[in-house]
């Protein structure tokens, strides 16, 4: 989920099949890249190996240096970013009235 609010970025990903060491979140230019991979291991049906790559473009007004990520105990990866400082200092249209 990525809200359409200018200057805001938020994504939730289900990564319960991966340990924290198997997940990478990087900012590359104006994109956030998520990579997760685990080697083959046994599951209830036999053996499985998983890997995924996902890339998100940061919306205008988002500071790439402000991207943060957190992993919940339930295996949900949250990635968020706040508006750049110049964007945050602009008054909202409703406040200008």
C-alpha positions as CSV (number, residue, x, y, z in Angstrom):
1,X,0.0,0.0,0.0
2,X,1.4,3.4,-1.0
3,X,-0.7,6.4,-0.1
4,X,-1.1,9.1,-2.7
5,X,-0.4,12.0,-0.3
6,X,2.4,14.1,-1.8
7,X,5.5,13.9,0.3
8,X,4.5,10.8,2.1
9,X,5.5,7.1,1.5
10,X,4.4,4.0,3.4
11,X,4.5,0.3,2.4
12,X,3.6,-2.8,4.4
13,X,4.9,-6.2,3.2
14,X,4.3,-9.7,4.5
15,X,7.7,-11.2,4.9
16,X,6.9,-13.8,7.6
17,X,8.8,-16.5,5.7
18,X,12.1,-14.6,6.0
19,X,14.3,-13.9,9.0
20,X,15.5,-10.3,9.6
21,X,19.0,-11.4,8.3
22,X,17.5,-12.5,5.0
23,X,15.8,-9.1,4.3
24,X,17.5,-6.1,2.7
25,X,16.0,-2.6,2.3
26,X,18.0,0.0,0.3
27,X,17.5,3.4,-1.1
28,X,18.9,3.7,-4.6
29,X,18.4,7.2,-6.1
30,X,14.6,7.9,-5.9
31,X,13.7,4.2,-5.4
32,X,13.4,1.9,-2.4
33,X,14.5,-1.6,-3.1
34,X,13.5,-4.6,-1.0
35,X,15.2,-8.0,-1.5
36,X,14.5,-11.1,0.6
37,X,15.9,-14.6,0.1
38,X,16.3,-17.8,1.9
39,X,18.0,-21.0,0.9
40,X,16.1,-24.2,0.4
41,X,14.7,-25.5,3.7
42,X,12.1,-28.1,4.7
43,X,8.4,-27.2,5.1
44,X,5.2,-29.2,5.5
45,X,5.2,-30.2,1.8
46,X,8.9,-31.0,1.3
47,X,11.5,-28.3,0.6
48,X,11.2,-24.7,-0.5
49,X,13.4,-21.8,-1.4
50,X,12.0,-18.3,-1.6
51,X,13.3,-15.0,-3.1
52,X,11.7,-11.7,-4.1
53,X,12.7,-8.3,-5.3
54,X,10.5,-5.3,-5.1
55,X,11.2,-1.7,-6.1
56,X,9.1,1.4,-5.3
57,X,9.6,4.9,-6.7
58,X,9.6,7.5,-4.0
59,X,6.9,10.2,-4.6
60,X,8.0,13.8,-5.2
61,X,8.7,15.7,-2.0
62,X,9.9,12.6,-0.1
63,X,13.4,12.8,1.4
64,X,15.3,9.6,0.4
65,X,17.5,10.0,3.5
66,X,14.3,9.9,5.7
67,X,13.3,6.3,4.7
68,X,13.0,4.0,7.7
69,X,12.0,0.4,8.0
70,X,10.9,-1.9,10.8
71,X,10.0,-5.5,11.1
72,X,7.1,-6.5,13.4
73,X,7.2,-9.8,15.4
74,X,4.3,-11.0,13.1
75,X,6.6,-10.7,10.1
76,X,5.2,-7.4,8.6
77,X,7.9,-5.1,7.1
78,X,6.9,-1.5,7.3
79,X,8.8,1.1,5.2
80,X,8.0,4.8,5.6
81,X,9.5,8.1,4.6
82,X,8.6,11.7,5.6
83,X,8.5,14.8,3.4
84,X,11.7,16.5,2.7
85,X,12.4,19.4,5.1
86,X,11.6,22.0,2.4
87,X,8.2,20.3,1.7
88,X,7.4,20.0,5.4
89,X,7.9,23.7,5.9
90,X,5.4,24.7,3.3
91,X,2.0,25.6,4.8
92,X,-0.9,23.3,3.9
93,X,-3.6,24.9,1.6
94,X,-6.1,24.8,4.5
95,X,-3.7,26.6,6.9
96,X,-3.1,29.4,4.4
97,X,-6.8,30.5,4.6
